[in-house]
Amino acid sequence: MNEYQLLDLEEQENDLGRVEISPEVIEVIAGLAAAEIEGVSALRGNFANDVAERFGKKNHGKGVKVELGENGVTIEVSVVAYYGVSVPEIGMQVQKNIQQALETMTAISLDGIHVHVVGIHFEKEEETTLELASAERLSE
């Protein structure tokens, strides 16, 4: 995909010019919308994203891939779900939230939103207890 490819919003043309949206902006909006869903532990990016994040670079579009086609935009989202939640329900909620966010913020037409559940997060009770204890010590 061309790094500088932009999505032209024809219905947003006016006397002042036209509005274009970068695919990276769509990735960020979709990533934030997916992360809002209860039951989603994290979004899973590729190895390069994980390494960059460890060095302090926050990537809100991590785990989201945007493809611009002739009929519209196709979005691929890779999520990690918490253990015990309904995977199909999480997938549908992620799709609906991304669709609503993108239609509200960008008015683009979506060709498809594909959700891939690539992992399950097992929350250990010991880790939660240790995190709460350390948070209490920090607040004192």
Beta strands, then each sheet from edge to edge (+ up, - down):
strand 1: 7-14
strand 2: 17-21
strand 3: 40-43
strand 4: 64-68
strand 5: 73-82
strand 6: 110-121
sheet 1: 1+ 2-
sheet 2: 3+ 5- 4+
sheet 3: 3+ 5- 6-
end
